[in-house]
Amino acid sequence: MLQATLRFAQTAYASTKRLFSNLFFEDALGVETNRPVALKDLGLAHSDRVDYDPSPWLALRRILPRNEVGPDDVFADFGCGKGRVLVQAAGYPFRRLIGIELSPELHAVAGANLDRSLPPARRADVELVNKDVLDYAIPDDITVAYFYNPFAGAIFANVIDRLAASVRSRPRALRIIYVNPVEEAAVLAAGAKLTREVRGLRPGKNWSLRKSIRMYTLAPPPC
Ligand SMILES: C[S@@+](CC[C@H](N)C(=O)[O-])C[C@H]1O[C@@H](n2cnc3c(N)ncnc32)[C@H](O)[C@@H]1O
């Protein structure tokens, strides 16, 4: 009985959220980011790769206040999908923004979404890269790295190791934002410290935890 009530509450919550999202964000901005996409339907399935599912529209705003970003900051969404988070991040004063996405189809949708929702001058600050993250040379000026559980296992560990190496070779504070942080152990093992957490007000403790958003800071060791 309790399980059935919880399932009902979760379904009702998800439908209301989709309606709200369509009304206030998708339609208002002229974008399509809501529909999930399975990588197996695109011929890209792999046990460590995670399917496309968008971050909640307010995720970035909840974890990263606008006044904590300056004109020297650079944002990257690893596994940017249809570009929803980039649309949000473009409203912050980032110097430049990067979205790395494996799927050519999702990469193209992200481009169309950004073209429709950003003024041309701001659109020019966003670079979309259509690559497997394993083949992507991570720039060493990124200061905010965003992950909505895009990949796991060896792929995630590889990216975190390279980000940590980039902080050592070009010392700076790197903030890592991780939604549904299933591979948190790899982030902490790289020396990052948990600095903030927000949790969804979801019906059900496990669901709430799965949707939690955490921020970690990776900084070079003091000399
Ligand atoms: C959970 S979705 C997150 C989408 C977006 N970041 C957001 O928050 O709305 C994960 C995305 O990571 C992408 N992805 C999975 N493995 C990848 C890889 N090896 N390289 C680049 N992107 C990858 C998927 O195609 C998918 O679009």
Ligand as a Chemical Component Dictionary entry (heavy atoms), coordinates in Angstrom:
data_LIG
# 
_chem_comp.id                   LIG 
_chem_comp.type                 NON-POLYMER 
_chem_comp.pdbx_formal_charge   0 
_chem_comp.three_letter_code    LIG 
# 
loop_
_chem_comp_atom.comp_id 
_chem_comp_atom.atom_id 
_chem_comp_atom.alt_atom_id 
_chem_comp_atom.type_symbol 
_chem_comp_atom.charge 
_chem_comp_atom.model_Cartn_x 
_chem_comp_atom.model_Cartn_y 
_chem_comp_atom.model_Cartn_z 
_chem_comp_atom.pdbx_ordinal 
LIG C1  C1  C 0  22.061 12.282 -18.069 1  
LIG S1  S1  S 1  22.370 13.074 -19.634 2  
LIG C2  C2  C 0  22.758 14.739 -19.083 3  
LIG C3  C3  C 0  22.447 15.805 -20.113 4  
LIG C4  C4  C 0  22.788 17.233 -19.703 5  
LIG N1  N1  N 0  24.093 17.357 -19.134 6  
LIG C5  C5  C 0  21.791 17.785 -18.712 7  
LIG O1  O1  O 0  22.153 17.858 -17.525 8  
LIG O2  O2  O -1 20.670 18.149 -19.109 9  
LIG C6  C6  C 0  23.974 12.347 -20.017 10 
LIG C7  C7  C 0  24.533 12.726 -21.379 11 
LIG O3  O3  O 0  25.886 12.280 -21.457 12 
LIG C8  C8  C 0  26.145 11.849 -22.763 13 
LIG N2  N2  N 0  27.289 10.920 -22.759 14 
LIG C9  C9  C 0  27.300 9.640  -22.301 15 
LIG N3  N3  N 0  28.535 9.099  -22.475 16 
LIG C10 C10 C 0  29.304 10.048 -23.053 17 
LIG C11 C11 C 0  30.675 10.099 -23.484 18 
LIG N4  N4  N 0  31.490 9.028  -23.346 19 
LIG N5  N5  N 0  31.134 11.245 -24.016 20 
LIG C12 C12 C 0  30.329 12.335 -24.151 21 
LIG N6  N6  N 0  29.022 12.345 -23.773 22 
LIG C13 C13 C 0  28.521 11.228 -23.226 23 
LIG C14 C14 C 0  24.835 11.180 -23.176 24 
LIG O4  O4  O 0  24.715 11.056 -24.586 25 
LIG C15 C15 C 0  23.793 12.121 -22.558 26 
LIG O5  O5  O 0  23.421 13.130 -23.449 27 
# 
loop_
_chem_comp_bond.comp_id 
_chem_comp_bond.atom_id_1 
_chem_comp_bond.atom_id_2 
_chem_comp_bond.value_order 
_chem_comp_bond.pdbx_ordinal 
LIG C1  S1  SING 1  
LIG S1  C2  SING 2  
LIG S1  C6  SING 3  
LIG C2  C3  SING 4  
LIG C3  C4  SING 5  
LIG C4  N1  SING 6  
LIG C4  C5  SING 7  
LIG C5  O1  DOUB 8  
LIG C5  O2  SING 9  
LIG C6  C7  SING 10 
LIG C7  O3  SING 11 
LIG C7  C15 SING 12 
LIG O3  C8  SING 13 
LIG C8  N2  SING 14 
LIG C8  C14 SING 15 
LIG N2  C9  SING 16 
LIG N2  C13 SING 17 
LIG C9  N3  DOUB 18 
LIG N3  C10 SING 19 
LIG C10 C11 SING 20 
LIG C10 C13 DOUB 21 
LIG C11 N4  SING 22 
LIG C11 N5  DOUB 23 
LIG N5  C12 SING 24 
LIG C12 N6  DOUB 25 
LIG N6  C13 SING 26 
LIG C14 O4  SING 27 
LIG C14 C15 SING 28 
LIG C15 O5  SING 29 
# 
